[in-house]
Amino acid sequence: MKKTLAFVYLLCCTLTLSAQSKMARYSGSIKGYNPDMGFKSVQLAVNNAVTGLYNSYFINIAPDGKFTIDIPLAREQEVWVSFPFFHSPIYIEPGKELIQDFDITSMPDVKSVFKGTRPRSIMTSTKSGIY
């Protein structure tokens, strides 16, 4: 009986440790940003695999245009990022960082470049679409 209880306890500990989330970092900068533009934060939506609901995270943008957030993820996945000038899914992985730099100096032609953890399907994007 003691061996069975010990085995169940160790199994539960192992499953708990493997299900814990790691932090994923999403950061970047916005060239041409000015706090007087009317926005000082952006939204990141992450699908919760357990509940099926989206968890929303708000990312503050510094006056110099830099932003960063650490979010818990149990697995790699696409998340939805929403800036006033850019709305798109991005691919992030637990334990890694994705850096996305924007250039909004020419607002009709917003440019975006990814660095850090390379997304699987997104390399460079513009306001009109992902290329």
Protein Blocks (a to p, Z undefined) as FASTA:
>chain_A
ZZmmmmmmmmmmmmmmmmpccddddddddehiafknopabdcdddddfknopacdddddd
dfkopacdddddfbdcddddddfkbccdddddehiacdddddfkbmmlccdddehjadfk
lmbdcfkbcZZ
